[in-house]
């Protein structure tokens, strides 16, 4: 929300899910926020680039499953760009889902696009799930893939459609066995599929250890951090769990690939004197993607 308010990218919907902090921050906190905002900019654009490439290849005749979606606004942004897949699913813990559904029901700018894209029978909505013809939110635990599949199928998941699974800072909170089970389930369920995973990498060095210690002090345990040791380990976890092709690049590489005119624009938004901190942070996050493609898309 902070990054959007400063102008890093446009997202007219995030304001309905996250309140803007009103208090002034100390300069060193603001510097940290600008480093993080530039990092978020690269994450949003990098993930969006891959999502739109998949939508283009499938001509939107596909489905997207956003795992651990939280308050993500991608469904509304894709609708604005006329890029909705045949169906868009979000999955998160029931408590998170309930909060999101409450916001959608009480905010017309969120509920109206869902109604506009809906066709057929009446829209189903209760405290822990929402199901329309183009958009569904499912309350489920990603650590139990059989329960996840049952709930998704109940909301119209079609295993024969090309399927994109998106996980942003999700797998790292699961044990290696739990995330392996989820990745293996996805690879074995969909004949044509792609997975995008955004999370930490290079966590074995000093900077990585400091990141882990800071999170632990906030009672935030990264149960799967051992798989975040390198780009190679990130790629291998995808290949050993049934995916045919896999790639991984750190966020500094992503940043260098972004349109340079826009990069200059966002770097001019605020004076970034913490270049070294920014580069270190970006080298400790990555985007990985893998595919399984029986149709040669």
C-alpha positions in Angstrom: 0.0 0.0 0.0 2.9 2.4 0.8 4.6 1.6 -2.5 1.4 2.2 -4.5 0.7 5.5 -2.6 4.2 6.8 -3.5 3.7 5.9 -7.2 5.8 2.8 -7.8 2.9 1.1 -9.7 -0.9 1.5 -10.0 -3.3 -0.6 -7.9 -6.6 1.1 -7.3 -7.9 -1.8 -5.3 -5.3 -2.3 -2.5 -6.8 0.7 -0.6 -9.9 -1.4 0.1 -7.9 -4.1 1.8 -5.1 -2.3 3.6 -5.3 1.0 5.5 -2.6 3.6 4.9 -0.5 4.2 8.0 -0.9 7.9 9.0 2.0 8.4 11.4 5.3 9.9 10.3 8.2 7.4 10.4 11.7 8.1 11.4 14.1 8.7 8.5 15.9 5.4 8.8 12.5 3.5 8.8 11.5 5.5 5.7 14.8 4.6 4.0 14.0 0.9 4.7 10.5 1.4 3.4 11.8 2.8 0.1 14.3 -0.1 -0.3 11.4 -2.5 0.3 9.1 -0.6 -2.0 11.6 -0.8 -4.9 11.9 -4.6 -4.1 8.1 -4.9 -4.2 8.1 -3.1 -7.5 10.4 -5.7 -9.0 8.4 -8.6 -7.4 5.1 -7.2 -8.8 6.4 -6.6 -12.3 8.4 -9.9 -12.4 5.5 -12.1 -11.3 3.1 -10.1 -13.6 5.3 -10.6 -16.6 5.2 -14.4 -16.2 1.5 -14.5 -15.5 0.7 -12.4 -18.6 3.0 -14.6 -20.7 1.0 -17.7 -19.6 -2.3 -15.9 -20.3 -1.0 -14.9 -23.7 0.2 -18.4 -24.6 -3.2 -20.0 -23.5 -5.2 -17.0 -25.0 -6.8 -16.8 -21.5 -8.3 -20.3 -22.0 -6.8 -21.4 -18.6 -7.2 -21.1 -14.9 -5.1 -19.5 -12.2 -4.8 -20.8 -8.7 -3.3 -18.2 -6.3 -1.9 -20.1 -3.3 -1.8 -18.2 0.0 -3.3 -15.2 -1.8 -3.9 -13.0 1.2 -5.2 -9.6 0.2 -3.8 -9.9 -3.3 -5.7 -7.8 -5.9 -4.6 -9.5 -9.1 -8.1 -10.7 -10.1 -9.4 -7.1 -10.3 -6.3 -5.8 -12.1 -6.5 -8.6 -14.7 -10.2 -7.8 -15.2 -9.4 -4.1 -15.9 -6.9 -5.3 -18.5 -9.4 -7.7 -20.1 -7.0 -10.6 -19.2 -9.2 -12.7 -17.0 -8.6 -16.5 -17.3 -11.6 -18.7 -17.6 -11.5 -19.0 -13.8 -9.4 -17.4 -11.1 -9.1 -19.2 -7.7 -7.6 -17.9 -4.5 -6.7 -20.1 -1.5 -5.8 -19.1 2.0 -6.5 -20.0 5.6 -10.2 -19.7 6.5 -9.5 -16.8 8.9 -7.8 -14.8 6.1 -10.5 -15.7 3.6 -13.2 -14.5 6.0 -11.6 -11.1 6.3 -11.2 -10.8 2.5 -14.8 -11.8 1.8 -16.0 -9.3 4.4 -14.1 -6.5 2.6 -15.5 -7.6 -0.8 -19.1 -7.7 0.4 -18.8 -4.3 2.0 -16.9 -2.5 -0.8 -18.8 -2.0 -4.1 -15.6 -1.3 -6.1 -14.6 -4.9 -5.2 -18.0 -6.7 -5.4 -19.1 -5.0 -8.7 -16.4 -6.5 -10.9 -17.2 -9.9 -9.6 -20.8 -9.5 -10.4 -20.0 -8.1 -13.8 -17.9 -11.1 -14.8 -20.4 -13.6 -13.3 -22.9 -15.5 -15.4 -25.2 -18.5 -14.9 -26.5 -19.5 -11.5 -26.6 -17.3 -8.4 -23.3 -16.3 -6.9 -22.5 -18.4 -3.8 -21.0 -16.7 -0.8 -20.6 -17.6 2.9 -18.1 -16.6 5.6 -15.3 -18.9 4.4 -15.8 -19.2 0.6 -17.0 -17.2 -2.4 -17.8 -18.8 -5.7 -18.8 -17.0 -8.9 -18.4 -18.2 -12.5 -15.0 -16.4 -12.9 -13.7 -16.0 -9.4 -13.5 -18.2 -6.3 -12.0 -17.8 -2.9 -11.5 -21.1 -0.9 -10.5 -21.4 2.7 -8.1 -24.4 3.0 -4.8 -25.5 4.5 -2.2 -25.9 1.7 -0.5 -28.5 3.8 -3.3 -30.9 3.0 -3.4 -31.3 -0.8 -6.3 -33.9 -0.8 -8.6 -31.5 1.1 -7.4 -28.6 -1.2 -8.2 -30.5 -4.3 -11.7 -31.5 -3.1 -12.5 -27.9 -2.2 -11.2 -26.5 -5.5 -13.1 -29.1 -7.5 -16.2 -28.2 -5.6 -15.7 -24.6 -6.9 -15.2 -25.6 -10.5 -11.5 -26.5 -10.9 -11.0 -28.2 -14.2 -7.9 -30.4 -14.2 -7.8 -30.6 -18.0 -7.5 -26.8 -18.4 -3.9 -25.3 -18.6 -3.3 -24.2 -15.0 -1.0 -21.6 -13.5 -0.2 -21.9 -9.8 1.2 -18.8 -8.1 2.9 -18.9 -4.6 4.4 -15.7 -3.3 6.3 -16.1 0.1 4.2 -19.2 0.8 6.2 -22.4 0.5 8.9 -21.1 2.8 6.4 -21.2 5.7 5.8 -25.0 5.1 8.2 -27.8 6.0 10.2 -29.2 3.0 8.0 -32.3 3.0 4.8 -30.3 3.0 5.8 -28.0 0.2 7.1 -31.1 -1.8 3.7 -32.7 -1.4 2.0 -29.6 -2.7 4.3 -29.3 -5.7 4.0 -33.0 -6.5 0.2 -32.9 -6.2 0.1 -30.0 -8.7 2.6 -31.6 -11.2 0.7 -34.9 -11.1 -2.8 -33.4 -11.3 -2.6 -31.0 -14.3 -1.3 -32.2 -17.7 -0.5 -28.7 -18.7 0.7 -26.4 -15.9 3.1 -23.8 -14.7 4.1 -22.8 -11.2 5.6 -19.5 -10.1 7.3 -19.3 -6.7 8.6 -16.1 -5.2 10.6 -16.3 -2.0 13.9 -16.1 -0.2 17.2 -17.5 -1.6 20.9 -17.5 -0.6 19.9 -17.7 3.0 23.1 -19.5 4.2 25.2 -16.3 4.3 25.5 -13.7 7.0 22.8 -11.4 5.5 20.4 -14.4 5.3 21.1 -15.3 8.9 20.3 -11.8 10.0 17.0 -11.9 8.0 16.1 -15.2 9.7 16.9 -13.8 13.2 14.8 -10.7 12.6 11.8 -12.8 11.6 12.3 -15.2 14.5 12.2 -12.2 16.9 8.8 -11.5 15.5 7.7 -15.1 16.1 7.9 -15.8 12.4 9.4 -19.2 11.7 10.6 -20.1 8.2 10.0 -23.8 8.4 11.2 -24.4 4.8 14.3 -22.1 4.8 16.7 -25.0 4.1 15.4 -25.2 0.5 16.2 -21.5 0.1 20.0 -22.0 0.2 20.7 -21.3 -3.5 19.1 -20.8 -6.9 20.1 -24.4 -7.6 18.2 -25.7 -4.6 15.2 -23.7 -5.6 15.3 -25.1 -9.1 16.0 -28.7 -8.0 13.0 -28.8 -5.6 10.7 -28.2 -8.6 12.4 -30.8 -10.8 12.5 -33.6 -8.2 8.7 -33.1 -7.6 7.6 -33.8 -11.1 8.0 -30.6 -13.0 9.7 -30.9 -16.4 11.5 -27.6 -16.8 12.5 -25.1 -14.1 14.3 -21.8 -13.9 15.3 -19.5 -11.0 16.7 -16.0 -11.0 17.4 -13.6 -8.1 15.5 -10.3 -7.9 18.6 -8.2 -8.8 18.5 -10.0 -12.2 14.8 -9.4 -12.4 15.4 -5.7 -11.7 18.0 -5.5 -14.5 15.5 -7.0 -17.0 12.7 -4.5 -16.3 12.1 -1.7 -18.7 14.8 0.8 -17.9 12.8 3.9 -18.6 10.3 2.8 -15.9 13.2 1.8 -13.5 14.6 5.4 -13.9 11.1 6.7 -13.1 10.8 4.8 -9.9 14.3 5.5 -8.8 13.5 9.2 -9.2 10.5 8.9 -6.8 12.7 9.0 -3.7 16.5 9.4 -3.3 17.8 5.8 -2.7 21.1 6.2 -0.8 21.0 2.6 0.4 22.1 1.0 -2.9 24.2 -1.7 -1.1 21.3 -2.7 1.2 19.0 -2.7 -1.8 21.3 -5.0 -3.8 21.8 -7.3 -0.8 18.0 -7.6 -0.2 17.4 -8.3 -3.9 20.0 -11.0 -4.0 18.2 -12.8 -1.1 14.8 -13.1 -3.0 14.1 -14.9 -6.2 11.5 -15.9 -8.7 11.4 -19.5 -9.8 9.1 -21.0 -12.4 8.5 -24.4 -13.8 6.3 -26.0 -16.4 4.8 -29.3 -17.4 3.5 -29.1 -20.9 1.9 -32.0 -22.8 0.4 -29.6 -25.3 3.8 -27.9 -26.3 2.5 -24.4 -25.5 
